[in-house]
Amino acid sequence: MPARVPPPSRPIGSATRGTTNPNRLRRMDRWIAAAHGPALRRAAEAPVAVDLGYGAAPWTAVELLDRLRTVRAGARVVGVEIDPGRVLAARPYEREGLTFAHGGFEVPLPGGARPALIRAANVLRQYEEGEVAAVWRRLCARLAPGGLLVEGTCDEIGRRHVWVALDASGPRTVTFAARLGSLERPSDLAERLPKALIHRNVPGEPVHTFLRDFDRAWAAAAPYAPLSARQRWIRSARTLRAGGWPLTDGPRRWRQGEVTVRWEAVAPRG
Protein backbone atom coordinates (compact mmCIF):
# COMPACT_ATOMS: atom_id res chain seq x y z
CA MET A 1 0.00 0.00 0.00
CA PRO A 2 1.57 3.34 -1.00
CA ALA A 3 2.50 5.77 1.75
CA ARG A 4 -0.02 8.52 2.28
CA VAL A 5 1.24 11.88 1.07
CA PRO A 6 0.89 14.45 3.85
CA PRO A 7 -1.07 17.59 3.08
CA PRO A 8 0.97 20.71 2.29
CA SER A 9 2.01 22.75 5.31
CA ARG A 10 0.64 25.94 3.80
CA PRO A 11 -1.96 26.73 1.15
CA ILE A 12 -0.77 26.64 -2.45
CA GLY A 13 -1.10 29.87 -4.39
CA SER A 14 -1.19 33.61 -3.79
CA ALA A 15 -3.90 35.91 -2.50
CA THR A 16 -5.90 37.83 -5.09
CA ARG A 17 -6.82 41.48 -4.80
CA GLY A 18 -10.11 40.30 -3.34
CA THR A 19 -12.32 42.51 -5.50
CA THR A 20 -15.88 41.24 -5.53
CA ASN A 21 -19.44 42.47 -5.95
CA PRO A 22 -22.88 40.92 -5.60
CA ASN A 23 -24.04 39.23 -8.81
CA ARG A 24 -20.61 39.56 -10.39
CA LEU A 25 -20.58 35.89 -11.43
CA ARG A 26 -24.23 35.49 -12.35
CA ARG A 27 -23.45 34.75 -16.02
CA MET A 28 -21.01 32.01 -15.13
CA ASP A 29 -23.41 30.56 -12.53
CA ARG A 30 -26.27 30.55 -15.01
CA TRP A 31 -24.15 28.66 -17.53
CA ILE A 32 -22.96 26.16 -14.90
CA ALA A 33 -26.54 25.43 -13.87
CA ALA A 34 -27.52 24.80 -17.49
CA ALA A 35 -24.42 22.91 -18.69
CA HIS A 36 -23.52 20.96 -15.53
CA GLY A 37 -26.96 20.71 -13.98
CA PRO A 38 -27.74 17.24 -15.39
CA ALA A 39 -24.52 15.85 -13.89
CA LEU A 40 -25.31 17.43 -10.52
CA ARG A 41 -28.78 15.89 -10.56
CA ARG A 42 -27.37 12.45 -11.39
CA ALA A 43 -24.84 12.47 -8.54
CA ALA A 44 -25.62 9.73 -6.02
CA GLU A 45 -24.79 11.98 -3.07
CA ALA A 46 -25.34 15.68 -2.55
CA PRO A 47 -22.66 17.30 -4.72
CA VAL A 48 -20.08 19.68 -3.29
CA ALA A 49 -19.03 22.78 -5.21
CA VAL A 50 -16.00 24.94 -4.40
CA ASP A 51 -15.87 28.69 -4.89
CA LEU A 52 -12.10 29.06 -5.05
CA GLY A 53 -10.71 32.49 -4.23
CA TYR A 54 -14.07 34.14 -3.55
CA GLY A 55 -12.41 37.37 -2.39
CA ALA A 56 -12.80 39.90 0.37
CA ALA A 57 -16.55 39.27 0.75
CA PRO A 58 -18.47 35.98 0.43
CA TRP A 59 -21.21 37.13 -1.94
CA THR A 60 -20.24 34.86 -4.83
CA ALA A 61 -20.24 31.72 -2.65
CA VAL A 62 -23.64 32.61 -1.16
CA GLU A 63 -25.06 33.17 -4.65
CA LEU A 64 -23.50 29.99 -6.05
CA LEU A 65 -25.30 27.91 -3.42
CA ASP A 66 -28.63 29.53 -4.20
CA ARG A 67 -28.19 28.99 -7.95
CA LEU A 68 -27.00 25.40 -7.71
CA ARG A 69 -29.95 24.54 -5.52
CA THR A 70 -32.26 25.43 -8.39
CA VAL A 71 -30.93 22.27 -10.09
CA ARG A 72 -30.03 20.08 -7.09
CA ALA A 73 -31.73 20.73 -3.77
CA GLY A 74 -29.01 19.17 -1.64
CA ALA A 75 -26.03 20.89 -3.27
CA ARG A 76 -23.35 22.22 -0.93
CA VAL A 77 -20.78 24.97 -1.43
CA VAL A 78 -17.43 25.47 0.25
CA GLY A 79 -15.80 28.86 -0.21
CA VAL A 80 -12.00 28.47 -0.18
CA GLU A 81 -9.71 31.44 0.41
CA ILE A 82 -5.95 31.63 0.88
CA ASP A 83 -6.27 34.76 3.03
CA PRO A 84 -7.27 33.61 6.54
CA GLY A 85 -8.72 37.02 7.34
CA ARG A 86 -11.22 36.65 4.52
CA VAL A 87 -12.26 33.24 5.84
CA LEU A 88 -12.92 34.69 9.30
CA ALA A 89 -14.91 37.54 7.79
CA ALA A 90 -17.06 35.05 5.84
CA ARG A 91 -17.86 32.72 8.77
CA PRO A 92 -20.95 34.70 9.90
CA TYR A 93 -22.52 33.88 6.53
CA GLU A 94 -22.25 30.12 7.01
CA ARG A 95 -25.52 28.22 6.97
CA GLU A 96 -26.78 24.79 6.08
CA GLY A 97 -24.93 23.79 2.92
CA LEU A 98 -22.47 26.70 2.98
CA THR A 99 -19.08 26.71 4.75
CA PHE A 100 -15.76 28.49 4.33
CA ALA A 101 -12.24 27.07 4.53
CA HIS A 102 -8.66 28.31 4.49
CA GLY A 103 -6.75 26.96 1.51
CA GLY A 104 -5.58 27.34 -2.06
CA PHE A 105 -5.07 25.17 -5.11
CA GLU A 106 -4.87 22.05 -2.96
CA VAL A 107 -8.65 22.56 -2.37
CA PRO A 108 -8.92 21.24 1.20
CA LEU A 109 -12.26 19.61 1.93
CA PRO A 110 -13.29 17.67 5.05
CA GLY A 111 -12.49 13.99 4.86
CA GLY A 112 -10.70 14.43 1.57
CA ALA A 113 -14.00 14.90 -0.27
CA ARG A 114 -13.76 15.54 -4.00
CA PRO A 115 -15.91 18.35 -5.42
CA ALA A 116 -18.26 17.96 -8.36
CA LEU A 117 -17.49 21.55 -9.33
CA ILE A 118 -14.64 23.99 -8.80
CA ARG A 119 -15.27 27.55 -9.87
CA ALA A 120 -12.17 29.78 -10.02
CA ALA A 121 -13.13 33.24 -11.23
CA ASN A 122 -10.61 36.07 -11.47
CA VAL A 123 -8.00 33.95 -9.70
CA LEU A 124 -5.39 33.08 -12.34
CA ARG A 125 -5.25 36.54 -13.91
CA GLN A 126 -2.33 37.46 -11.63
CA TYR A 127 -0.27 34.39 -12.57
CA GLU A 128 2.09 33.91 -15.49
CA GLU A 129 0.69 32.22 -18.58
CA GLY A 130 3.19 29.40 -18.18
CA GLU A 131 1.79 28.57 -14.73
CA VAL A 132 -1.80 28.05 -15.86
CA ALA A 133 -1.57 24.50 -17.21
CA ALA A 134 -0.09 23.16 -13.96
CA VAL A 135 -2.82 24.83 -11.90
CA TRP A 136 -5.48 23.41 -14.21
CA ARG A 137 -4.03 19.92 -13.79
CA ARG A 138 -3.87 20.24 -10.02
CA LEU A 139 -7.46 21.43 -9.75
CA CYS A 140 -8.83 18.85 -12.19
CA ALA A 141 -7.09 16.12 -10.19
CA ARG A 142 -9.19 17.14 -7.19
CA LEU A 143 -12.51 16.73 -9.02
CA ALA A 144 -14.92 13.89 -8.41
CA PRO A 145 -15.56 11.61 -11.41
CA GLY A 146 -17.53 13.60 -13.95
CA GLY A 147 -16.63 16.85 -12.19
CA LEU A 148 -16.09 20.22 -13.83
CA LEU A 149 -13.58 23.05 -13.37
CA VAL A 150 -14.73 26.46 -14.60
CA GLU A 151 -11.97 29.09 -14.73
CA GLY A 152 -12.27 32.55 -16.18
CA THR A 153 -12.30 36.31 -15.86
CA CYS A 154 -14.97 39.00 -15.78
CA ASP A 155 -15.27 42.74 -15.28
CA GLU A 156 -16.07 44.26 -11.91
CA ILE A 157 -19.86 44.08 -12.25
CA GLY A 158 -20.13 40.94 -14.38
CA ARG A 159 -21.19 42.46 -17.70
CA ARG A 160 -18.40 40.77 -19.68
CA HIS A 161 -17.04 37.33 -18.95
CA VAL A 162 -14.98 34.62 -20.66
CA TRP A 163 -14.34 31.21 -19.09
CA VAL A 164 -12.84 27.82 -19.86
CA ALA A 165 -14.58 24.60 -18.79
CA LEU A 166 -12.34 21.62 -18.01
CA ASP A 167 -12.78 18.04 -16.88
CA ALA A 168 -10.33 15.28 -16.03
CA SER A 169 -9.21 15.12 -19.66
CA GLY A 170 -8.36 18.82 -19.82
CA PRO A 171 -9.96 21.94 -21.31
CA ARG A 172 -13.16 21.30 -23.25
CA THR A 173 -14.82 24.61 -24.16
CA VAL A 174 -14.51 28.40 -23.99
CA THR A 175 -17.60 30.52 -23.34
CA PHE A 176 -17.94 34.21 -24.24
CA ALA A 177 -20.76 35.90 -22.32
CA ALA A 178 -21.90 39.49 -22.08
CA ARG A 179 -24.65 41.93 -21.33
CA LEU A 180 -25.13 42.60 -24.99
CA GLY A 181 -26.07 46.22 -24.56
CA SER A 182 -22.57 46.85 -23.20
CA LEU A 183 -20.82 45.67 -26.38
CA GLU A 184 -19.83 47.70 -29.41
CA ARG A 185 -18.48 44.53 -31.01
CA PRO A 186 -17.79 40.95 -29.78
CA SER A 187 -14.03 41.52 -29.63
CA ASP A 188 -14.66 43.90 -26.72
CA LEU A 189 -14.59 40.65 -24.73
CA ALA A 190 -10.89 40.21 -25.54
CA GLU A 191 -9.89 42.16 -22.44
CA ARG A 192 -11.62 39.50 -20.32
CA LEU A 193 -9.95 36.46 -21.88
CA PRO A 194 -8.60 34.08 -19.23
CA LYS A 195 -4.87 34.00 -18.63
CA ALA A 196 -4.33 31.03 -20.93
CA LEU A 197 -5.62 33.08 -23.89
CA ILE A 198 -5.27 36.79 -23.20
CA HIS A 199 -1.70 37.06 -24.49
CA ARG A 200 -2.64 35.01 -27.57
CA ASN A 201 -5.03 37.56 -29.02
CA VAL A 202 -2.56 38.41 -31.78
CA PRO A 203 -2.57 37.68 -35.53
CA GLY A 204 -1.81 34.06 -36.27
CA GLU A 205 -3.38 32.72 -33.07
CA PRO A 206 -6.75 30.91 -33.27
CA VAL A 207 -8.47 33.01 -30.60
CA HIS A 208 -7.60 36.16 -32.55
CA THR A 209 -9.06 34.61 -35.71
CA PHE A 210 -12.21 33.63 -33.82
CA LEU A 211 -12.77 37.14 -32.49
CA ARG A 212 -12.03 38.63 -35.91
CA ASP A 213 -14.63 36.36 -37.51
CA PHE A 214 -17.08 37.14 -34.71
CA ASP A 215 -16.67 40.86 -35.36
CA ARG A 216 -17.22 40.31 -39.09
CA ALA A 217 -20.35 38.28 -38.40
CA TRP A 218 -21.56 41.00 -36.03
CA ALA A 219 -21.00 43.66 -38.71
CA ALA A 220 -22.86 41.57 -41.29
CA ALA A 221 -25.75 41.19 -38.83
CA ALA A 222 -26.18 44.96 -38.46
CA PRO A 223 -29.63 44.86 -40.14
CA TYR A 224 -30.83 42.87 -37.10
CA ALA A 225 -29.77 45.62 -34.67
CA PRO A 226 -33.12 47.47 -34.83
CA LEU A 227 -34.80 44.27 -33.61
CA SER A 228 -32.43 43.95 -30.62
CA ALA A 229 -28.81 43.30 -29.73
CA ARG A 230 -29.92 39.77 -28.83
CA GLN A 231 -31.20 39.09 -32.33
CA ARG A 232 -27.98 40.48 -33.79
CA TRP A 233 -25.93 38.22 -31.50
CA ILE A 234 -27.97 35.14 -32.46
CA ARG A 235 -27.53 35.90 -36.15
CA SER A 236 -23.80 36.37 -35.62
CA ALA A 237 -23.54 33.01 -33.87
CA ARG A 238 -25.37 31.32 -36.73
CA THR A 239 -22.87 32.85 -39.15
CA LEU A 240 -19.94 31.62 -37.06
CA ARG A 241 -21.33 28.09 -37.05
CA ALA A 242 -21.98 28.21 -40.80
CA GLY A 243 -18.39 29.35 -41.26
CA GLY A 244 -17.05 26.22 -39.61
CA TRP A 245 -16.49 27.30 -36.02
CA PRO A 246 -17.43 24.38 -33.72
CA LEU A 247 -19.96 26.02 -31.43
CA THR A 248 -21.31 23.63 -28.80
CA ASP A 249 -24.46 25.53 -27.88
CA GLY A 250 -27.45 26.90 -29.74
CA PRO A 251 -30.15 29.58 -29.76
CA ARG A 252 -31.31 28.82 -26.20
CA ARG A 253 -27.90 29.86 -24.82
CA TRP A 254 -27.24 32.50 -27.46
CA ARG A 255 -30.37 34.32 -26.24
CA GLN A 256 -28.61 34.60 -22.87
CA GLY A 257 -25.73 36.50 -24.50
CA GLU A 258 -23.44 33.45 -24.63
CA VAL A 259 -21.46 31.66 -27.29
CA THR A 260 -19.47 28.51 -26.47
CA VAL A 261 -16.79 27.11 -28.77
CA ARG A 262 -14.70 23.96 -28.47
CA TRP A 263 -11.34 24.57 -26.80
CA GLU A 264 -9.25 23.02 -29.55
CA ALA A 265 -10.60 25.58 -32.04
CA VAL A 266 -9.14 28.52 -30.10
CA ALA A 267 -6.31 26.88 -28.12
CA PRO A 268 -2.89 28.57 -28.26
CA ARG A 269 -0.60 27.35 -31.01
CA GLY A 270 2.26 25.20 -29.79
N, C-alpha and C positions, 0 to 999 in steps of 0.2 A: 504494500500500500504506500503510495507516495507521501512524502512528508507534507504536512499542511503549511502553506506559505503564510507567514504572519502578515497581518494587515500593515499598511504603511504607517509610520510613526506620525506623520503629519499629512494633511490633505494635499492632493496633487492638483496643482494649478495655481493661478494668481487671481486675486480679487479684481472684479470689474469695477467700473465707476459707480455702479449701483443705480443708475438712472432708471426710473420706472414710472409708469402712470397707469391708472385704472383703464381697462379696455385696450391697452396697448397691443396685446397679442390676440385680439378677438378674431382676426382673419386666420391666423394660424390655428387657433382652437377650433374654429368652424370647419376648417379643412380636415383636421385630425378626426373630429367627430364623424365626418362624412366618409373619409377614406379608411380610417382604422376602426370605426365603430363596429363593423361586423366581426372583426377579430376580438374586440373587447367583449362583445356579447357571447361569443363562443367559448371564452375562457372558462375552464371548469371552476376556478376559484375567483373571488373578487379581484380584479386586476389592480396592480399598483402602478401609478404613473409618477415620474419624478420631474419636478420643475427645477432644473439645474441652473444655479446662478440667478435666482429670482430678483436679487437686488436689495436696495436699501429698505424697501417696503414689500409686504407679502401679497400685494393685490393680484399679481398674475397667478400665484398658486391657488388663492381663494377662488378666482374665476375659473381656473382649469378644472377644479373639482366640480363646480356647478355645471360646467359644460359637459364634462365627461358623464355626469350622472343623468344627462338627458338620453344617453345611449346605453348606459349600464348602471343600474341603481346602486350597486354595491361598490363602485369604483372608489379607490383611495388615492390620495396624492401626498407625496412627501416633498416638501421644498428643501432643497439642499443648497447651502451657502458656505463658501470658504471663509467668510468673515464671521467670526463668532458673535460679534456685536449685532450683526443683522439677524442671526438666529435668535438671540435673546429678545430682540425687538419684535420678532414675529410670533413668539410663543403665546402671547395673549389671544392670538387669532386661531389657535388650535381648536379643533372641534372633532366630532366623530367623523373619521375618514380623512382628516387633514392634520399632518404633523410636520415639524421642521427639524432638520438635522444639520450638524456641522460636517462639512466634507467638500470634496472636489470631484475630480474625474474618476476617482475610485468608486464613487456612488455608494456610500455606506447605507445599507438598509438592515433593519433588525433581522437577526437569524440568517443573514446572507441571502435574503430574498432577492429575486431577480425581477426587475420591472418589465411590464408589458409595453411601456412607453417611457422614453426619455425625451424631454423637450429642452433644448439648449438654445435660447434666443438671446442674441446680442452678447454672447459669451466669447466666441473665438475671434471676434473682430480685432482684439488687441494682440493676438498671437501672430507669429510669422506664418506665411503661407506654407512653408515646409514643415510646420508642426501639425498642420491640420489632419493629415492622413493618420498619424499615430494616435491622435485624440479620438478620431472617428473609430479606429479599431478598438481602442480601449473601451469606449462607451458601448459599442455594439457587442463586445464580449460580455457585457454585464446584462444584456437583454435576455428575457425569457424567450423560449422558442416561439417564433412567430412575432416577436416584439419589433418595435419601430423606434428609431432615433430620428428626431426632427430637429435640424440645426439651421439657423438662419439669422437674418438681420432685418430690422425695421426702423422706421423713423420714430421720433419721440412720442407721437400720438397714434401710431399704428395705421397711418394712411397708405404707406408703401412698404411692401414686405416681400422678400425673396427667401425661400428656404429649400434645403435639400432633405429628402427622406431617404433613410438608409435602413437596411436590415442586416442580418448576419452575413449576407453575401457582399455587402458594400452599398455604395450609393445607387439608388434606383431612379429617382425623379428629381426635377427641380420645378418649383412652383413660383410663378410671378403673380402677385396679388396686390390690388390697389383700390382705393376709393377713386373711381374712375373720373370723377369731377376734378380731382387734383392733378390729373395728368395732362400735359400738352401733347406728349407722344409716349409710346411704351418704353422707349429707351431712357426715360426719366428714372426708371427703376434701376438703372445701372449702378447708381450710387448706393443701393441697398443690396447689391450682390453679396453673398456670403464670402468669407475670406478665401475659400478655395477657388473662387471665380473672379473676384473683384479686380485683381491685377491682370486678368486675362482678357479684359474687354478692350482688345487692341486688334487691328487688322491681322487676319490670318488665323485667329483663334475662333473656334466654333461658337462660343457665346456671343462674340462680337457679330458674327454673321447672323445668328438668330435674332439679336436685337435690331440689326439693320433690316432684316426681312420683315420683322414685326412692324417697324416704323413705316416701311413701304406699304405693307398691308393696311396699316392705319390710315395712311394718306389716301390710298385707293378707296377706302371705305368712307371718305369724307361725306359723300351724299347721304349717309345714314345718320350723320351728326344731328340734323334737325329732329330726328326721331328720339334719340337719346345717346349719351355716351355708351350706355350698355349695349345698344343695338350696333353701334360702331365697333365696339370691342368684339362682340360675337361674330360679326362679319369678318373682322381681321383674323380671328382665330380660325374661321373656316378657310380663309385664304392660306394661312400658314399650313394647315393640314393638307390642303390641296397641293401645296408646293412641296410636299414631301417631309415636312417636319413631323416627327412621331409624337403627337400630342396624345396623352393618356386619358384625358377627360373629354367632356362634351358640353353641349349647351347648358345643362343644368348647373355645372360649375362655372362656366363662362359668365352666366348671368350674375354670379356673385363677384365678378371682377377678378377671376382667376384664369390662369392658363398653366397647365402642367405638361412638361416635356420630359422625355426619357433622358436620364443622365448622360448616357453615352453619346447623345446627339450634341451636347454642349460641353462635355468634359474637356479639360485642358489638354492640349497636344503634348505628347511626351510623357 
